[in-house]
Amino acid sequence: MPPSQKRARRYDPVRTRSAVLAQFAHVREAVRTLTPAQLALPTRLGDWTVRELAAHLTMALSGVTRGLELPAPDPAEPELALIAWPAATADRAAGIADDTRALAARHPDLDALYGEVAARFDALVPGAADERLLTARVGTMRLADFLVTRTVELVVHTDDLNEAAGLDIPYDRQALAACTRLLADALAEKAPGGSVEVRVPPFAVVQCVQGPRHTRGTPPNVVETDPLTWIRLATGRTEWARALDGAKVAASGERADLAALLPLMG
């Protein structure tokens, strides 16, 4: 389906970078408290243990610094738009899993790993231009755009870690907002239209799905949910029917069934 012609949402690079660092700091503080028994627990991510998940979370930042340490890609190379990133991640899962297991095996001291990754980020990212191109797993992206994707990685996997280890790691508000908005916009990109309004208060409202367009008053097709439920739906952590049955989603109107459009990320 061709990309939408809507103006792309803009994110403040300074606020995004601060949000990435804040969420990473929340995770690091929690990882320091994990016992050997907790680190050995299973997660909802296939055969990953909590240790492997905790190691993987550092890749949210190291992916940025690795890209900055490499020569900038040729500007003539096709650039991946931020809105296309969620759909581009699915076929990288196997390689990411292998790299995660290897990373966890190489770094038994997780706090030292977190410290090294944070130090490299602090040394490289603040001085880099927002428009600087870097090579990510999914292709060439602008630094400012790639940093927004890091909020998705950190927020989604913070939720995974909370669920697996029984933690209550907080979510930086700006990180949660950016993650929610990018995934909501990705839905509108996947199913362009104006017949369904998806509300994720307080961060996002998008219209999607082809059909009669709403112009005034209460839309005939409305979906509303909270940010974490939306993120779990968009990333396959929960299913549409389960969220409806658990009253985590309110959906009204004959077109307000998003099951066939979810998840947005593999």
matplotlib code that plots the C-alpha trace (Angstrom):
import matplotlib.pyplot as plt

x = [0.0, 1.5, 2.6, 0.2, 0.5, 0.0, 2.6, 5.0, 4.9, 7.8, 9.8, 12.0, 15.5, 16.7, 13.6, 13.9, 17.5, 16.7, 13.8, 16.1, 18.6, 16.0, 14.3, 17.7, 18.6, 15.3, 16.1, 19.7, 18.7, 16.3, 18.8, 21.2, 18.7, 18.1, 19.1, 20.6, 17.2, 15.5, 18.1, 17.4, 13.6, 12.0, 10.4, 7.6, 10.3, 10.8, 13.6, 15.2, 16.0, 15.7, 19.5, 19.4, 16.5, 18.5, 21.5, 19.3, 18.1, 21.6, 21.4, 18.9, 21.7, 24.7, 22.8, 23.1, 26.7, 27.7, 26.1, 27.9, 31.3, 31.0, 31.5, 28.4, 26.6, 26.4, 23.7, 22.5, 21.4, 17.7, 16.7, 14.2, 11.5, 10.7, 7.1, 8.4, 10.6, 8.0, 7.1, 10.8, 11.8, 10.0, 12.6, 15.5, 14.3, 16.6, 19.7, 18.8, 18.2, 21.6, 23.4, 21.5, 22.6, 26.2, 26.1, 24.8, 27.4, 30.2, 29.1, 28.4, 28.5, 25.4, 25.9, 29.4, 27.9, 25.2, 27.9, 30.0, 27.1, 25.9, 29.4, 29.8, 26.3, 27.2, 30.5, 29.1, 25.5, 25.3, 27.9, 26.3, 24.0, 20.4, 20.5, 23.6, 22.8, 23.7, 23.4, 20.9, 19.8, 16.8, 18.7, 19.9, 18.2, 18.6, 20.0, 17.0, 14.6, 16.6, 16.5, 12.7, 12.8, 15.0, 12.0, 10.0, 12.8, 13.2, 9.6, 8.5, 11.3, 10.9, 7.3, 8.8, 11.2, 8.5, 6.3, 9.1, 10.8, 7.8, 9.3, 7.7, 10.2, 8.7, 8.2, 9.6, 6.7, 8.3, 9.6, 6.2, 4.6, 7.0, 6.6, 2.8, 2.7, 5.1, 3.1, -0.2, 1.1, 2.4, -1.2, -2.5, 0.3, -0.6, -4.3, -4.8, -8.3, -10.6, -13.4, -12.0, -10.6, -8.0, -7.5, -4.7, -5.0, -3.2, -0.7, -2.2, -5.3, -5.1, -7.6, -7.3, -9.1, -10.7, -14.4, -16.8, -14.8, -15.8, -16.0, -18.1, -19.4, -18.7, -17.0, -19.1, -16.1, -13.9, -11.2, -9.8, -7.2, -4.4, -0.7, 0.6, -2.3, -1.8, 1.9, 1.3, -1.3, 1.0, 3.9, 2.1, 2.4, -1.4, -4.2, -7.1, -9.7, -8.0, -7.7, -11.4, -12.5, -10.4, -12.0, -8.6, -9.9, -13.2, -14.3, -17.6, -18.8, -18.9, -15.4, -13.8, -12.1, -8.4, -7.6, -6.5, -4.1, -2.3, 0.5, 2.4, 5.8, 6.9]
y = [0.0, 3.4, 5.6, 8.2, 11.8, 13.1, 15.4, 13.3, 13.9, 15.9, 14.9, 17.3, 15.7, 17.0, 15.8, 12.4, 12.0, 12.9, 10.4, 7.6, 8.3, 8.6, 5.3, 3.5, 4.8, 3.5, 0.0, 0.1, 0.8, -2.1, -4.5, -3.8, -5.3, -8.5, -11.7, -14.8, -16.5, -13.6, -13.4, -17.1, -16.6, -17.1, -14.3, -14.0, -13.6, -17.2, -18.8, -15.6, -15.5, -12.3, -12.0, -12.1, -9.6, -7.3, -7.5, -6.9, -3.6, -2.2, -2.7, 0.2, 2.6, 0.6, 0.5, 4.3, 4.5, 1.7, 3.6, 6.8, 5.0, 3.8, 6.1, 7.9, 6.0, 7.4, 10.1, 8.6, 5.4, 5.1, 6.5, 4.7, 7.0, 6.9, 5.9, 2.8, 1.5, -0.6, -2.6, -3.1, -4.8, -8.2, -10.1, -9.1, -11.1, -14.2, -12.2, -10.0, -13.1, -14.6, -11.3, -11.0, -14.4, -13.7, -10.3, -11.8, -14.6, -12.1, -9.8, -11.6, -8.2, -6.5, -3.3, -2.8, -3.4, -0.8, 1.6, 1.1, 1.6, 4.7, 6.2, 5.7, 7.2, 10.3, 10.7, 10.3, 11.4, 14.9, 16.2, 14.5, 16.4, 15.4, 14.9, 12.7, 9.5, 6.1, 2.5, 0.6, -3.0, -1.9, 0.5, 4.1, 6.5, 10.0, 10.1, 12.1, 9.5, 6.5, 7.9, 7.9, 4.2, 3.7, 4.9, 2.0, -0.5, 0.7, 1.0, -2.3, -4.2, -2.4, -3.9, -7.3, -7.1, -5.9, -8.9, -11.5, -10.5, -9.0, -5.5, -2.1, -0.1, 3.3, 4.7, 8.1, 10.1, 11.4, 8.0, 6.5, 9.3, 8.9, 5.2, 5.4, 8.0, 6.2, 3.0, 4.8, 6.6, 3.2, 1.9, 4.9, 4.3, 0.6, 1.2, 4.7, 6.2, 8.1, 5.8, 4.7, 7.0, 5.4, 7.2, 6.5, 9.2, 11.3, 10.8, 10.0, 10.2, 8.9, 8.1, 5.0, 2.4, 3.2, 3.9, 6.8, 9.6, 11.3, 15.1, 16.3, 15.2, 11.8, 9.4, 6.3, 4.0, 4.6, 2.5, 3.7, 2.2, 3.1, 3.5, 0.2, -1.8, -0.2, -0.9, -4.5, -4.8, -3.2, -5.4, -8.7, -8.9, -9.3, -10.1, -8.0, -10.4, -10.8, -7.0, -6.6, -9.4, -7.8, -4.4, -3.0, -1.7, 0.0, -0.4, 0.9, 0.8, -1.9, -1.0, -0.7, -4.2, -3.9, -7.6, -8.1, -5.1, -6.1, -6.6, -3.9, -5.2, -8.8]
z = [0.0, -0.9, 2.0, 3.2, 2.3, 5.8, 7.2, 9.3, 13.1, 14.4, 17.6, 19.5, 19.3, 22.6, 24.4, 22.7, 23.7, 27.3, 27.3, 26.0, 28.7, 31.4, 30.5, 30.2, 33.7, 35.1, 33.6, 34.8, 38.4, 38.3, 36.8, 39.6, 42.0, 40.2, 42.0, 40.3, 40.6, 38.9, 36.1, 35.4, 35.0, 31.6, 29.7, 27.1, 24.4, 23.3, 25.1, 26.4, 30.1, 32.2, 31.9, 28.1, 28.1, 30.4, 28.1, 25.1, 26.5, 26.3, 22.5, 22.3, 23.0, 21.5, 18.2, 18.1, 19.0, 16.7, 13.8, 14.8, 15.1, 11.5, 8.5, 7.5, 4.7, 1.2, 1.1, -2.2, -0.4, 0.2, 3.6, 5.8, 7.0, 10.7, 10.0, 8.1, 10.9, 12.8, 9.7, 8.8, 12.0, 11.7, 9.6, 11.8, 14.8, 14.4, 14.0, 17.0, 19.1, 18.2, 19.0, 22.3, 23.5, 22.6, 24.3, 27.5, 27.5, 27.0, 29.8, 33.1, 34.9, 33.6, 35.5, 34.0, 30.5, 31.2, 32.4, 29.2, 26.9, 28.7, 28.6, 24.9, 24.3, 26.4, 24.5, 20.9, 20.7, 22.1, 19.5, 16.5, 14.2, 14.2, 10.4, 10.6, 8.7, 10.3, 9.3, 11.5, 11.1, 9.1, 6.8, 6.7, 9.1, 10.4, 13.9, 15.2, 13.7, 15.0, 18.5, 18.4, 17.6, 20.8, 22.9, 21.4, 22.2, 25.7, 26.6, 25.1, 26.7, 30.1, 30.0, 29.1, 32.1, 34.5, 33.5, 33.6, 36.9, 38.8, 38.8, 38.7, 36.6, 35.8, 32.3, 31.5, 30.3, 27.2, 26.2, 26.7, 24.6, 21.7, 21.7, 21.7, 19.0, 16.6, 16.9, 16.5, 13.4, 12.1, 12.3, 10.3, 7.7, 7.4, 7.1, 5.7, 5.9, 8.1, 9.1, 12.5, 15.2, 17.5, 20.8, 23.2, 25.8, 26.7, 23.9, 20.5, 18.3, 14.7, 12.0, 9.9, 7.8, 4.5, 4.4, 5.1, 6.6, 9.8, 9.7, 12.6, 16.0, 17.6, 15.1, 14.3, 14.8, 17.8, 19.5, 22.8, 25.1, 27.4, 26.3, 27.6, 26.3, 22.9, 22.9, 23.8, 21.0, 18.5, 19.3, 19.7, 23.5, 23.8, 21.3, 20.3, 21.6, 24.9, 25.4, 24.5, 26.9, 29.6, 29.1, 28.2, 24.9, 24.1, 20.5, 19.1, 15.5, 12.8, 11.5, 14.9, 14.8, 14.5, 14.9, 11.3, 11.4, 14.5, 15.5, 13.7, 14.8, 14.8]

ax = plt.figure().add_subplot(projection="3d")
ax.plot(x, y, z, "-o")
ax.set_aspect("equal")
plt.show()
